[in-house]
Amino acid sequence: GQAYGLSARGLAIDTAEPDGEEFPVFRAFWIETPDGDARFIRIHALLDSPSVAGAYRFDVVPGDATVMDVEATLYPRRDLSHIGIAPLTSMFLYDDTNRDHFDDFRPAVHDSEGLMVINGNGEQIWRPLANPSRLQISQFLDNNPRGFGLVQRNRALGAYSDLEARYEKRPSAWVIPADDWGRGSVALVEIPTRREINDNIVAYWRPSASMMMGGRYDLKYRLLWCWQPPEPSRRLIKVINTSMGAKGKTRRRVVIDFEAGEVPLPDPDDIRVDMWVRPGTASKPVLQKHPGTGGLRLAFSFDPEGADLLELRAQLRRPNRRPLSEVWLYRWTS
């Protein structure tokens, strides 16, 4: 079974805004008594805060993945320009990208290791999480996203070596919109922390349009509590680890390991690497077969050239230029 890890909230309002965040609460719950042969349990809930009232219904289906079908109706009490739909909250302290910042016997400490997004165009994005030195907010612009979530991919006990916390058993959470969500962005908030008891990661859908006072807004989505989220194509190989370290006085080395996947891989010399670093400069990428995993390893270094924030992107493509891997994204901060 799984261990308690990340959590989901009903709604987020003004997350990471300078004037502070508002936390709506569920005032009451009503649970319908299921029939003897029922496949799900239905729960009703009343959401309340100074800025919004809401009625929620959750249909909860148990199984290897716990499925929650969520329907909500929101009534804003004021105009809401920064609303967070299907917010997820998690913890990321360190892994192989920032291991040198912590004097700890454990190789990694986190409830979730990455944000995964399948955007409206079907592009699959993997963004390893970070524990920055100062607050970071990332926006992944989209139109009608197909899904997003906070994911724990590494399921080996030795990856964490924590016999009490059992981070390898922490669930992943995946949000699937049940109707058109229109234009907006998947927002990722990363808050600095030195302690694993602090939830410092938030992800949610932020619609471009404001919710206006006195209006009615209906939402539907599916929330999966799972080991790994469903993927639209098994032909795309996933990132299984990201490592970083120093290279000389100013450069940083990046090593990205990709899984072997279910489809035979082309020869590394025939694979195209699409990669950029902005701002700063990057070395020529080196792609090799990984003898330990059967997958691929991509390595390169970059020089921030004095910048305190860089965006990095990499994707592997087949000889015919079709995607071989998901898109790897990362935000580096000094």
N, C-alpha and C positions, 0 to 999 in steps of 0.2 A: 504494500500500500504506500500511499504518499504521506508526507509530513506537511504540517501547516507552513505556508510560505507567503506568497504575495496575496493581496486582497483586492476586491473590487468595491467601488462606491456607486451610489445612485447617481450622483451629479457632482461636477466640479464647477466652481464659480471663482473667477479672478485668480486663478492659480499663478503664483510667482509674480503677481502685480505688486508695485511698490507700496500701495495702500493696504496690502494684506489680502489673504484669501478668505472666502466665506465657505463654511462647511455645512451644507444642508444635512439634516438628520432625518432618519425614519422615526416618526412619532409612535407608530403603531403597526402591528402585523396581524393578519388574520389568515389562518391556515384551514383550508377546506379539508374535511374528512374524506380520504380517498375510498373508492370502492375496493372490494377485495381483489379484483383483477386489474386495478388501475396501473398504468405504466408510468404515471408521473404524479407528483404532488403539486397542488396549486397554492400559491401564497400571494396574498394581497398586502400592499403596504402604502402608508401615507407618508410622503416626503414633505418636509417643511423647513423654511428658513426665512429670514427677513425679506429676501428677494424673490422667492418662488415657492409655489405649492405644487405638489405633484401626486398623482395616483399611479401606482405601479402594480403590475401583475407578473409573477414569476412562475413558469411551469418548469419544474425541476425533474429531470430524468436521470436516475442513477445508472451507472455502468462503468466500464473501463475508463471512459471519459464522462464526467458529469456534465450534462447539458442543461443550460438554463435559457429558456426562451423568455425574453423580457419585452413587455409592452408598457409604455409609460405615456402619460398625458401631463404636460407641464403648463402651468398658468403663472407667467412672470408677474411680479408685483412692481417691478421697475424694468426699464429697458436694460437688457443684458447683452453687452457686446463681446464679453469673453466668457463663453460657456463651454464646459467640457463634457462631452457625451461619452458614456461607457468608460469612466476613468478607472485606471489600474494603478495600484501603488505597490512598490517593491523596494528591495534593498540591494545595493551593489557596493561592496567595500573595496575589493581588489581581485585581480587575477593576473595572468601573465603580461598584461599591458602596463600594470603599475605596481607589480609585486615588490619592487625595491623601496617603496614608500612605507612599508609595514614590516615590523620586526615580529614575525609570527611563524609558528611551526607549520601552519597550514598553507598549502599551495594556492588556495583560492577561497574567498568568502563572499558568497552572494546568493540571494534568493532567485534572481534572474540574471542571465548573462548577456541578453541582447534583445533589442526591439526588432521584430519581424513585421514587414508590411507587404501586402499584395495590393498594389494600387489599381486604379480603375482601368489602366491599360494592360493589366496582367503581369506587370513587372514585379519580381520578387526581390525584396530588399532586406539585407541583414545589416543591422547597425549595432556592433558591440557597445555595451554600456561603459560609462566612465564615471569615476569619482573625481571631479575636477577640483581645482583649488578655489574656484569661485563659481557662482551660479551660472548654469548654461541652459539655454532654451533653444531647441531645434524644432523647425517646422518642415514637415514633408508635404508640400502642396499637392492636392489631388482633387479629383472629381469622381464622386461615387466610388469610394474605396471598396475593395472586395473583402478585406480583412486586415486586422492588425493585432498585435499582442506582445506581451513580455514573456520570453521563453528561456527555459533552462535546458540547454542541449546536452551538456556533458552529464552522463548518468553513472560515471564510475566513482566508487567510493574513494579511490586513491587520488582523484582529482581535487578532493577537499580534505581528506584525512581527518574528518571531524566525526567522532563516534557518538556525540551527543546531538549536535544540530542536524546531521544527516542532510546536508545540502543537496546531495544527489537525488533525494526523494522529493524535493520541492516541486510543486506543480507548475506547469505553464498555463497561461490564460490567453484565450484567443477570441476576438470579437468579430462576428460576421453580421454586417448590416442586413436586415430583412426587407428593406425598401431603399429607395434612392435617397442618399444623404446629400447629394448636390456637391457644391464646391466648398472647400475648406482645407484643412490640413490635419495630419496626425501630428500632435504635439508631444515632444519628449522633454521633460524637465529633469535635470540632473543637479542635485544639491550636494555640496561638499559635506563630508562626514568623516570622523575618525573612529566611529563606533558602529558595530554591526546591529545594535539595538535600534538604530534610527532608520526609518524608511526614508530614503533619499531619492527615489526614482518615481516619477509619475508619467503616465502615457494616457492620452485621450484623443478623441476626435473634436476638433474645434471648427464649427461651421463658419463660413465667411459672413453669412447674414446674421444680424442681431436678432434676438428674441425680444419682441416689443411688449411693453406693459399692457395687460388686458387681453392678450391674444391666447390662443390655444395651440399647443404644439404636440403632435403625436409622434412617438418614436417606437421602432421595433428593431430588435437585434437579438442574435444568439450569442451566448457566452459559453465557451467550452473550457472546462478545467481538465487538463490533459497532460500526458507526458510530452507529446510533440503535436503541434497543430497540423491539420490536414494541409496538403500541398496540392496545387493544381496540376503540377507536372513533376513526375519522378525523373524526368530526363535532365533536370537541372541539379547539379551537384551543390551541396551546401558547404558552408564554412563550418569547420569543427573546432578551430582554435585560432586565436589571434595573439601574437606575442610581440613585444616591443622592448628595445634596449638601446643603450648608448652606442654610438659609433664615432669615435673621435671626440673632439671638443664640442662641436655644435650639431652634428648630424644624429639622427635617430634611425635605427634599423627596424623594419617591420617584416614580420614573417606570418603569412596566412596559410593555414593548412585547410585543404578541401578534401572532402570524403571521396571514396572510390566510386560511390553511386551504384546504380543498378544497370547502367549501360556501359559497354566497353569504352574506355577513354582513348582519344587520339594520342599520338606521340606528342610529348611536350613541345618538340620543335615545330609541330604543325598547328599549335594552338596560338591564337592571337590574344594578347593581353591588352585590354583597354584600361588605361590608368591615368589619373591626374592628381596633382596636389596643388591646392590654391589657398593662399599664395605660396611662396617658397619654391624650391626646386627639388627634383627627385632624380635618383639614379635610374639607369636602365634596369627594368625588372628581370629577374631570373626565375624561370619556371622549371621545376624538376619533379620527377616521379618520386613519391615518398615510399621507400621500401618497407616502412613499418606499418603503414595503413593501406597501401595500395592506391592511395589517392595522389594528390598533387600538392606541392609546396611552392608558393609564390613569395619571393623575397625582394626587397628593395630598401633603399635608404632615402631620407629626405633631409633637407636643411631648411629650417623655418626662416632663415635670413632675417632674424630680428622680430618676426611676427610672433604675437602671443596666442594666435588662434589660426589653425589650418583645417581645411576640409580635405579629406582624402577619399578617393573612389577607385575601385578596381572591379573588373569583371573579365572572366575568361570566355572566349568565343571559339567556336569550331572553325575548321578551315573554310567552311562556306559562310562564315560570319554570324551564324545563328548562335544565340546564347548557349554556353556550356554550363555556366554557373549562375547562381544568384548574384545580385549586385552587392558588393561589400562597400559600406560607407563607414567613415570614422571622423570624429572631430577631435583633433589634438589641441591641447592647451598647455601653456607653459606653467 
